[in-house]
Amino acid sequence: MSGRIPQPFIDDLIGRTDIVELIDSHVTLRKAGREYVACCPFHNEKSPSFTVSPEKQFYHCFGCGAHGTAIGFLMEFARLDFVEAVQELASRAGLPMPQFGDGAGKVESTDAGLYPVLEDAAGWFRRQLREHPRGATAVAYLKERGLDGETAAGFGLGYAPPGWDSLLQALGERHKPEQLLAAGLVIRREQGGGYYDRFRDRIMFPIRDGRGRVIAFGGRVLGDDTPKYLNSPETAVFHKGRELYGLYEARKATRAPERLVVVEGYMDVVMLARHGFTAAVATLGTATTPHHLDRLFRLVPELVFCFDGDRAGRQAAWRALEGALQAVREGRQARFMFLPEGEDPDSLVRKEGKEGFEARLADSVTLSTFFYDGLRQQADTSTIDGRARLVELARPYLLRMAPGVFRHMMTRRLAELTRMDALALERMLGGADEKAPSAALPAARPSARSLPRKVDSLPRKAIRMLLRRPALAEQHSDINWLKDLDIPGATILLEMLDLLDVHPHLNTASILERWRSHEHGRYLARLVQDEALIPPESLDAEFAAVMRALRGRYLDQRIDRLREKSELGEEEKAMLLQLLAEKAMSG
């Protein structure tokens, strides 16, 4: 996600943010030497193990392993996604968000000026539900569905009256028509110019972002118009593939829910809350996207997807499963709940109450069961041919899964169903070791794929010192020889020195944000956590010594390569003499 926002803006934002001030506004810190400490906000503890470094602009908990920059803290503590965390820091710093691309050339703008427009519209819709003559019809409809006033107010429900320009006229004095258009509230007329209201004679459901700001609306028609439900179009502040209806309200109701239920409609979410079940969210007319899943799994360890039990519902559930397979791993669980024919969560909770709904949740089907039951309907596992077909059906799905314990166990289950040797099946599927994977690593640690475990001690020392004091890079301008140094970790060191040569103002947190999506990002974060054994006054000399030692390794390697050749050209002979002379002087 970080690639979507201009990197210079993130660098500037990190440079303007004081992580101590940010975290202290949420967790009481106290000074302890050069750092600040507190009891960790991410796990229960009696003795402080949570430290914040103003020098590195980095936090780390020695108890649970939580760590990160100011952006990372907001993502974990406030449960924001990357863009929301950047927006929050930008708001604190008084910086307007820039325009940024979506990776495909499209330009978006998170124009903060839209939020007041949308908030005004939400307030106006709420007033119409109480004051407009036809608002009584909308209220009667909601009461007929079993909704009470307290729940309606909690979700901010409103009413868009009939007429082509009711909202346009009401908000026109405070907001330009172009702003209403940008917010998705009006539509431009194709002929004759002007605008007309997008939502007319509909019950209005405001859609909120993670900070509780209104970013869009869903409207449920009262009459016979189509579509039955109408959503705001995508705007600079609303992207339906990223947002979930009811997520803000669910987080507000329960600080740390253990699971969330994903349903299909606004009224399902609202009516479940009406009956005391506040842990439900709904997608906005789209299938569950990878972004939805990533966001939800950062909040809870378990998701339950709730669908109708008919054919269409099971097809929708399978689409959700395809996305969940890539997101589920050890520590994350997905289940599937299918409703009786003709029922939806709204109607079911009215009949059976919260307890009945929760009882059905307890009987929901695990992802692994739903997955293999679905595939076995397409293959007769009583025959060799059918079992071979089952393997081929399962193969592309299993290969999409993240390596780890859960994928290993899913593969073992396939081996049981097909009566195959499990190790042989893992080798056939590819990418699996002959040994069973070990227990899952803590979430705060890097995966085996991203952690370069054999980084040589010299590059590791240099990288650790650069992360502690990025200005050390100014000591060395001639570093191109590092690209020819055959030592694990030399490439990372060269990339970091090149970065600091172009951007000498970067601090430790900015460097880490540069590597957020890089395969070695977690490794660098781990190096930052290492205790500083070198006193500050010795850093310059120590870094110079490490770079001299690396240069010595480079000279040895070049000399050995030239000496291994059977014949040397004149240029190579001159180079060998030059290298030997430099080696003698440095030795």
Phi, psi and omega in degrees: 000329185297337180289349184278334180258137182307129183300320178303326178294317178296318178302313182296319181297315179296321180296330181272347185266132172261109185296330178296314179296318180298308184291324180295337177287346179245327183228131181290118180257153171228148183289137177215091184071229179277354184239178177239149183228160176195167168289138188296132177282355185255353172204161182280129178206156180261328179254135182298125174232005182265120183240147177232126182257113176291334179292314182268348186053053189213143175244153180205136176251122180283350179274307184251351178089359178300140181198163175156188179264188177299319178297314180299323180297314180295323179297319183277314186285313183267000179058044178261155170276179188300312183297318180296321179295318177296318178300319181295316179294322178297320179296318179295326182273354181073028181256132174288140178292140180278175169283147178211157184269160180262012180092349180238019177094347181286141180253130178241165175217125176272070185290110182298341180294345180282333184298315177298324179298312182292323179293319177298319179296319179298318179295320180294317178299319179297319180294323180295328178297328180269325194253330184289142181306321180276354177300329179299325178295319178295318179297318179298320179298314181296320178295322178298326178282354177095012183273138178259166184295323181297316180292318178300319179292323180298326178266359176070031183296147180216195182215131174261113185289164176293167182113150187278339186217032181299309180291321180302318179289321185291321184259356186299332181286330183264335186226139179291151178304326179297326178290320177296324177293314180297331179276356178081015184269337178229166181236140178283133178290138180288329180231141175086355179076174179088186186223164172217158184296139176285319185255124181219130180053053181223145168287131189253130178248106178290138178256127185247151175273186184297340179263003178088005180279139176290126181240347182188181180220153165241139182236129179258122185292145176265328182265218183256008181294161175237153357286165180298315175242135180234127179257157170301151173286168175294137181227186179296337182245001183227122177227109190296337177285353180247336188260156179225130179288133176089356183293318179298315182294323179295318179292327179291324182286323182224120185299317183224076180295149180276336179206161174231145178254128180261114180248183189256343187225159177302311184295330176299314180297312184295316183288327174297317177297321179303326182262016173095358178260102189259005186257048180236143176224162180226142171286162189255065177078012179233165170291162178294125183264163175304325179293319176304311185295316180299318182293317182290320181288344172285339181267321186221154177277347185225134173242141173240120178268124186251120183224160171297151182277001181280182184298317180297320179295320180289328175294319177296322179295322179294323176296322178293322178297319181301321177287321183294328181303325181281341184259334184282136174205181180306133184094350178234138182224140175236140178227165183229129182242124181248131186270156176300154182302133178085000181251152168229171182304324179300305183291325183292317182290333176290327180279317191251350180075178181299318183297318179294320179296317180293328176296321176292324177299320180297333180265009181295159187268137178291158179302316183297319179294313180299320181297306185285329175297320179295318181287326182292340175291344181256002183214134179272099185283004174278350179243157178298317181298318180293321179292324176295322178295322179299320178299316182291326177293321184280332187309307184297329179289315182296324181290340177281343185285150177293137177302143180152190186298316184295315177298320177301315182289325175296322178293319178298322178295321176298321178298320178296316182293330183258002178058042179253160171291127187297317181293321179296319179296318179299320179293321180295321180290335177090148174076013180243144175282161177284342177266150177293143179295152180282177180299154185297142175286152174301150185300332185283347182266158177285154176286166180299328181290327186266349184261111177284086190295336186257026176300128182299152185296326182292308175301323180297317178298316181296317180296317180300318180290323177296321179293328178284319180220088183304333181297347177299336181297337181294343180291335191232117178258326180268095183234006183299333180297340180298331182290342178259004180274119184270074178222130177304131179100344181297325181295318179296318180298316180298316179299320181291318178294320177298318180299314183286338174291320180279325183234073185293347182277351186296140172260182184302314182297322179296321178297314181297322177294327176298328182260013186305315184262005182280151182297336181260008184302317182290327177297316179297320179298325179291322178297323179299328183287339182300139179294141182281110179268346180264125178296149184306321184290346181259358186299315183302311182294319180295318180295317178300321180295318179295318179294324176295320179295321177295319177298322177298319176299317180299314180299316180300316181295316180295318180296315180298319180297318180291321181291334180287342181287143180288324178224144178242137173285174182298317180296321180292322177297317179296319179296318179299316179297320179296318180293319178296322179294317179296321179298318180295320181291323182279337181286000000 
